[in-house]
Amino acid sequence: MNTTVLTDRTTAPAAPATPGLRGLFWLVFRQSRLLLRTSGALLVLAVAGLLWIHFTSRDIVDDLERTGCWSPDSWNNRSCWNLVQPIDRPVFWYSEVLQPAVTLVPLWIGVFVGAPLLAQEYERGTIRLIRAQSVGPVRWLAVRLGVPVVTVLALSGVIATLMTWVWWTDIVHGPAAFDPPFQAFTYPVLGLAPIAWSLFALVLGVLVGQLVRRTVPAMFLTGALVAIAHGLVIWARPSFYPAVDRVAAVGVPQPTNAWSLGRGIILPDGTRVSTDNCLFSSSGSPGCDGAVASWARYHPADHLVPIQLVEAGILLTLTLLLLVVVFRRIRA
């Protein structure tokens, strides 16, 4: 026998080490590749769109300031109107495209990220392999949830920061846009709202998938529950912070960008009547004649931050409670 072809195993070169993460972390990273790629693509599109809106708006504003056309009183001038009209395009993309899209991000996260996370493991039967491994179920779940949680935090955090920045610098303080912070598609994209809702929807979807153990039903149920939760919070949101109750002369308007919770007139006997039942016109109800003052109940724009802090606190508390249930059930 030709012994020259034999090699000593002790002197054979070792296989090259696999770069990057090891063991469980590497497995979870590979399982999350689709999420990472999709989130990265969404983030790039959102950042590119918001930067385009900002710099386009800045160029228009610079032209208006340079030519003395900043004031709305000057827009009757044809040349000034031609300069301010292009602002409609970035405002449209921000308010009519990006705002609805970002509002739906938590729903997308709950349905397509949270719900399948454990539901697929139960549906395929791979969850039974966990107990046969050296890694315990709690540690496995912690790592399995870690990558989606960090990804969702990064995605929602960056988008929320840029959406708030563009809204504050280019929309609210822009020359021709009107976008109060409490509108249906404005509030969910500002401040802490996208982050808190995204984390809540993610963990809610994980728990639903763990309970239902079938992917498609878990996705539909998660979507319904996120929508119901959103409706309940919208209903309760006015009470998250004390509203302003103002009495003024008849016809005095409420502050700009305020969230109106009700308004009307006060009759000579002190009775308050809502504008839904009594119009300020000669054709109004005879019982509303002789108003001595008007009343309004509203949240001014500076209530946005405290209301969002209360809402985020509620959502994050619910998220932690849902996480506790998920981890307790994984041990069973």
Order of alpha helices (4+ residues) and beta strands (2+ residues): alpha-alpha-alpha-alpha-alpha-alpha-alpha-alpha-alpha-alpha-beta-beta-beta-beta-alpha
